[in-house]
Structures are given as C-alpha cells and as structure tokens.
C-alpha cells in the first residue's frame, strides 16, 4: 500500500507463503515458525535459549503496514 502511494507498482510480484523455518530445518538450522501473535514471546524465549544459531519465521499479513526504517 505504501509503495503504491509512492508510485511504485507491484507488477509481477507475488509474495508466496514461503516457510523459511522449514527451509532452515532442511539445512540443519534450529528454527521455529510463528503464525499467531500470542506465541511470539514463548518462541523468542526458545530461540534465545538455544545454544546455537536459530531462525524465527514470523508470519505477517501482506497487507500489514510496515514501519519505515530509521537511523538512530
């Protein structure tokens, strides 16, 4: 929505429901997929407690407005 307002069109772009957690698991990386917002705190605790690299795949609506990046 923000891109359209700025004049950028999403022509030929379709964001598929890619399961990045499954891809990471296939590569031997500890990963968890979050589909419900109430599960985020528990999943993050598991990821931070894991004694190695971890990937947290958080599913969000493609219509959700993203906050623009800021430089501090």
C-alpha positions in Angstrom: 0.0 0.0 0.0 2.8 2.4 0.9 4.7 1.6 -2.3 1.6 2.2 -4.4 1.1 5.6 -2.7 4.7 6.4 -3.5 4.2 5.4 -7.2 5.9 2.0 -7.1 3.8 -0.7 -8.6 3.9 -4.4 -7.5 3.8 -5.7 -11.1 4.8 -9.3 -11.5 5.4 -9.7 -7.7 3.6 -12.3 -5.8 4.7 -12.9 -2.2 4.1 -16.6 -1.8 3.7 -18.2 1.7 7.3 -19.4 1.9 8.0 -21.4 5.0 11.5 -20.2 5.9 11.5 -22.3 9.1 11.2 -25.4 7.0 14.0 -24.3 4.7 16.2 -23.7 7.6 15.4 -27.0 9.2 16.3 -28.7 5.9 19.7 -27.1 6.2 20.1 -28.3 9.8 19.4 -25.0 11.5 17.1 -24.7 14.6 14.0 -22.8 13.5 10.5 -22.1 14.6 7.6 -20.6 12.6 5.2 -18.2 14.4 1.7 -17.8 12.9 -0.1 -16.4 15.9 1.0 -13.2 17.7 0.3 -14.6 21.1 3.1 -17.2 20.5 5.9 -14.8 19.8 7.1 -14.4 23.4 7.4 -18.1 24.0 9.1 -18.8 20.7 11.6 -16.0 21.2 12.5 -17.5 24.6 13.1 -20.8 23.0 15.2 -19.3 20.2 17.4 -17.3 22.7 17.8 -20.3 24.9 19.0 -22.5 22.1 22.8 -22.9 22.3 23.5 -22.0 18.6 22.0 -20.1 15.7 18.2 -20.0 15.5 15.8 -18.7 12.9 12.4 -17.3 13.9 10.0 -17.1 10.9 7.1 -14.7 11.8 4.2 -14.8 9.5 2.5 -11.4 8.9 -0.3 -10.3 6.7 1.0 -8.9 3.4 -1.4 -6.1 3.9 0.1 -5.1 7.2 1.7 -1.7 7.2 5.5 -1.8 7.9 7.2 0.8 9.9 9.9 2.6 7.7 13.5 2.1 8.7 15.0 4.8 10.9 18.6 5.6 11.6 19.5 6.4 15.1 
